[in-house]
């Protein structure tokens, strides 16, 4: 009987080599695919990060613009307030101009002969008058003249001193009087009107 011997070793070896090649190729393809997927994910994430950074930079620049505008608006509001205050002062001065003229006119017209004014000070609507008179009767006349005035009211004598100078007796006086106007109401009289 003849037995045929078949040597399968070379064929198995070829098959093994073929499987190794296929495994190496599959491993290489898996690595390439993994690297491609990782690269794709990385670039996509980097793209989103860049987009968000550009949005953040845009928002930062817009916030800076708005901050500059707010600062400019605040400066304009300060200038506006300053101008309004100046306008109010000018309006007050314009409104008090006739009052000042009447005040000085009344001071001149109410002083009787024999009375000499030394100083005049004003705080709000109150006037403080210092002067000298030839007698107490002249001071009384002066106070009656002030009471009769349309622009002055409520004279109040605070100090009167008599100085005996050789022949003449001189009365030194201090009195207060309120400034008003002929058409002022009671409430306006109680306010501090007149010169500021």
C-alpha positions in Angstrom: 0.0 0.0 0.0 1.2 3.3 -0.9 0.7 6.1 1.5 0.9 9.6 0.1 2.3 12.1 2.4 1.2 15.6 2.0 3.2 18.2 3.7 0.8 20.9 5.0 3.5 22.9 6.8 4.3 25.3 3.9 0.6 25.9 3.3 0.0 26.5 7.0 3.0 28.8 7.1 1.6 30.8 4.2 -1.8 30.9 5.8 -0.2 32.1 9.1 1.8 34.8 7.2 -1.3 35.8 5.3 -3.3 36.2 8.6 -0.4 38.1 10.2 -0.5 40.5 7.2 -4.2 40.9 7.4 -4.0 41.5 11.2 -1.2 44.1 10.7 -3.2 45.7 8.0 -6.4 45.8 10.2 -4.4 47.1 13.2 -2.8 49.8 10.9 -6.2 50.7 9.5 -7.7 50.8 13.1 -4.9 53.1 14.2 -5.3 55.3 11.1 -9.1 55.4 11.7 -8.6 56.2 15.4 -6.1 59.0 14.6 -8.5 60.3 11.9 -11.4 60.3 14.4 -9.3 61.9 17.1 -8.1 64.5 14.6 -11.6 65.2 13.4 -12.9 65.6 17.0 -9.9 67.7 17.9 -10.4 70.0 15.0 -14.1 70.3 15.6 -13.6 71.1 19.2 -10.8 73.6 18.3 -13.2 75.2 15.8 -15.9 75.6 18.5 -13.3 77.0 21.0 -12.1 79.5 18.3 -15.7 80.5 17.5 -16.5 81.0 21.2 -13.3 83.0 21.7 -14.2 85.2 18.8 -17.6 85.7 20.3 -16.1 86.5 23.7 -13.7 89.0 22.1 -16.6 90.6 20.2 -18.6 90.8 23.5 -15.6 92.3 25.3 -15.1 94.9 22.6 -18.8 95.8 22.7 -18.9 96.0 26.5 -15.9 98.3 26.3 -17.7 100.5 23.8 -20.8 100.6 26.0 -18.6 101.5 29.1 -17.1 104.3 27.1 -20.5 105.5 26.1 -21.8 105.3 29.7 -18.8 107.3 30.8 -19.5 109.9 28.1 -23.1 110.0 29.2 -22.1 110.6 32.8 -19.8 113.4 31.8 -22.6 115.0 29.7 -25.0 114.6 32.7 -22.5 116.5 34.9 -22.2 119.2 32.3 -26.0 119.4 32.0 -26.4 119.6 35.8 -23.7 122.4 35.9 -25.5 124.3 33.1 -28.9 123.9 34.8 -27.5 125.2 38.1 -25.9 128.2 36.3 -29.2 128.9 34.5 -31.0 128.8 37.8 -28.5 131.2 39.4 -28.9 133.5 36.4 -32.7 133.3 36.6 -32.6 134.1 40.3 -30.4 137.1 39.7 -32.7 138.3 36.9 -35.7 137.9 39.2 -34.0 139.7 42.1 -32.7 142.7 40.0 -35.8 144.8 40.5 -35.9 143.9 44.2 -32.4 145.2 44.7 -33.2 148.5 43.0 -36.3 148.9 45.2 -34.4 147.9 48.3 -31.8 150.6 47.8 -34.4 153.1 46.8 -36.4 152.4 49.9 -33.3 152.6 52.2 -32.6 156.1 50.8 -36.2 157.3 51.0 -36.9 156.0 54.5 -33.9 157.6 56.2 -35.0 160.9 57.9 -32.9 163.9 58.6 -30.5 163.5 61.5 -30.1 159.7 60.9 -26.9 158.4 59.4 -26.4 154.8 58.3 -23.0 153.2 59.0 -23.4 149.7 57.7 -26.0 147.4 56.0 -25.8 143.6 55.9 -28.2 141.2 54.3 -28.8 137.5 55.1 -31.6 136.1 53.0 -34.5 138.5 53.4 -33.3 140.0 56.7 -31.4 143.3 56.8 -29.1 144.3 59.7 -28.7 148.1 59.8 -26.2 150.0 62.0 -26.3 153.7 62.3 -26.3 156.9 64.4 -29.1 159.4 65.1 -29.2 162.8 66.7 -31.9 161.6 69.1 -34.1 158.6 70.0 -37.0 160.4 68.3 -35.1 160.3 65.0 -34.7 156.5 65.4 -38.4 156.2 66.1 -39.2 158.2 63.0 -36.9 156.0 61.0 -38.6 152.8 62.3 -42.1 154.3 61.4 -40.8 155.1 57.9 -39.6 151.5 57.5 -42.9 150.1 58.7 -44.7 152.3 56.1 -42.5 151.1 53.3 -44.0 148.6 50.8 -40.6 146.9 50.3 -39.5 146.6 54.0 -41.5 145.4 57.0 -41.2 144.4 60.7 -38.4 146.8 61.9 -37.0 145.6 65.2 -34.7 147.7 67.3 -32.1 145.4 68.9 -29.6 147.9 70.4 -29.7 151.6 71.1 -26.9 153.4 73.0 -26.6 157.1 73.8 -23.2 158.6 73.7 -22.8 162.0 75.4 -20.3 163.9 73.2 -19.7 167.3 74.8 -22.7 169.3 73.4 -24.5 166.7 71.2 -26.0 163.5 72.3 -25.7 160.8 69.7 -27.8 157.6 69.7 -26.1 154.6 68.2 -28.6 151.9 67.1 -28.8 148.5 65.5 -32.0 147.3 64.0 -33.2 144.5 61.8 -35.9 144.7 59.1 -37.3 142.2 56.6 -37.3 142.7 52.8 -40.6 142.0 51.1 -42.4 143.2 48.0 -45.9 144.8 47.6 -47.4 141.8 45.9 -45.8 139.1 48.1 -48.1 136.6 49.8 -47.7 135.6 53.4 -45.8 132.4 52.4 -43.4 134.3 50.2 -42.8 136.7 53.1 -41.8 133.7 55.3 -39.4 132.4 52.6 -35.9 133.8 52.3 -36.4 136.0 49.3 -34.3 138.9 48.1 -30.6 138.8 47.6 -28.8 135.5 48.2 
